[in-house]
Amino acid sequence: MAKEREPLKPEELVSDGASIKMINKAVEEGVNTCFTRGETQENKCKFGIDGVCCKICHMGPCRITPKAPRGTCGADADTIVARNFLREVAAGAAAHSDHGRHLALQLKHVAQGKCADYKLTDIKALHRIAAKFAIPIEDREDNDIALELAELFIGEFNSQEEYLKILTLAPEKTRQMWEKNNIKPKGIDRMVVESMHRTHMGVDHDYRNILQHAFRTSLADGWGGARLASMCGDILFGTPAPVKSEANLGVLEEKNVNIIVHGHEPSLSEMMAAVVNDPEIKKYAKTVGAEGITLAGLCCTANEILMRRGVKVAGNFLQQELAIITGAVEMMVVDVQCVMPSLPEVASSYHTEIVTTSEIAHTIGATHAVFDEKNAYESAKKLVKRAIDNFKNRDSAKVAVPNESKPLVAGFSVETIKHMLGGVFRASFRPLNDAIIQGRIRGVVGIVGCNNIKTKTDSYINTLTKELIKRNVLILKTGCAAQASAKAGKLTPETALEEAGFGLREVCETVGMPPILHMGSCVDNCRILDAATEIVHEGGLGEILAQVPAVGVAPEWMSEKAVTIGCYFVASGVDVILGQPFHTAGSENVRKYLSEEATEMFGGGFYEIQDPMDAVEKIMELIESARENLGINKKSERKLLDMKDRREL
Ligand code: NFS
């Protein structure tokens, strides 16, 4: 049974005031959260940390030690660590890509007229994307174009012998590099199935061969499943454009019915966002004594509807339980991924109803209400009504919404960035390339991924971001990392510009763009690669992604999806810094493969750096060395000195 726990110091666990208040409230009300469970789970298994526990067959589990260097079957640490790693990558690719599959199928159903409540919202995006795959658009019905595109995307999952068509979106030299290293993926499903086959007892034992497939599988995600998820999302719900909103638990309103959408896929949350504006529903909320309805998002679902509709963000990953602890949430509707199984238990201390909506994601203690896409509006309306009916069950003594939220600007799709840089008539990355070549911007860093109980929430992310913009690095963000900046008030042009270095500030002011660009949810990490591809195509910064002065960072990552994302960045030639180490410490060979050998093969490798300031140093070193290799540093040094002089003056 639970032991007496040490008094918590919430300010050591989280960075923002709203979360501190809610952790204190949880303790007062005797509610367990990830922060208390994190303490009871503090003693981690060393074999697990090192990745040397093998439970792939039932002669085991076997654990590798200096005295027992091989498992019962003879597998050594290299094989075991590599197999465990590949399984993580496969799980991450499966999660993102299944999300992509649902959207591809939805695109097909919408094109066939089977989902009457959805439409092809962004026809420009449909045409733009169809053209990328040489799908004819002249004199054709949009539904026909969408159907052909949806079939092409669905084919990407099924392809048995052909490489993914979507790989053609990468720069040619990057594709040649994949070819040379034999990591071009075939069908997405095939890659994941093969990962499971290879790691079954007695199949693939060569750690290099196993890890090579990890990179191949990750590409099937980053350039495949996740990429097509973003593209389908843009067609169905609109390509994101700059939008103002707010973030943190203070977006909940005590006098309103509060509904939170949480998870990942945009279909349900889009419909919920439409329903809460229905006059009939608004009127109904008044009948129960509420002033109105607040819809807010958590995790990457929040990012999806923030980017396209400006829906407010209640918080990032480690705030999902804290939102319930406000006592003011009538309903939390979840779909898939990053949803804690503890939610119904936390909710049992309040009146919040947790509703699961996906066939593949049930939780004991939650209400299960399958979301019917073919009858989407009515499905969503039923849920909203049910939430309104729950308003009367609130315990007013337990309601305490922290008065903390910050304004933000999000919605930076690649198309938007192009327009901001080049103007409406000559949308182009040219000004960005020029600024990098001149040295006003030193490089571009993607900061992505989760929060992790092992790091004070948001602290690594925000320290790193602050230091990098100071050093004239443009930041592209997604996921919980973007929400960390939002909660800290750094996603408005004004606040961030106060902290940016001179060169970066000058460029951002000229084009009216903040130096930290929120590019969306976790599947939208492919938008970061898309931006890097635009930079290559624009010219002057190399012919291959590996040459661009760009780095990826997952500061506070925790999920298998993050492992996969890291891998597809590296396989695309981008160096990746991890704030948390992989579970690979048990094999020097695996570690060497993921860092040094990956760098030799792909042009990018992994670095595990647990201190954000050390990470800043490494990132700047990598960026400067890329600049050096491109031969663009000479000119910029002179210019930089000028600027320094000017600043001092
Ligand atoms: Ni991505 Fe991390 Fe989850 Fe989104 Fe947040 S935890 S791997 S950022 S919400 S997927």
Residues whose N, C-alpha, C, O or C-beta is under 5 A from the ligand:
A	BS01	NFS	C299 C300 F317 C338 G449 C450 N451 G479 C480 C522 S559 K561 A562
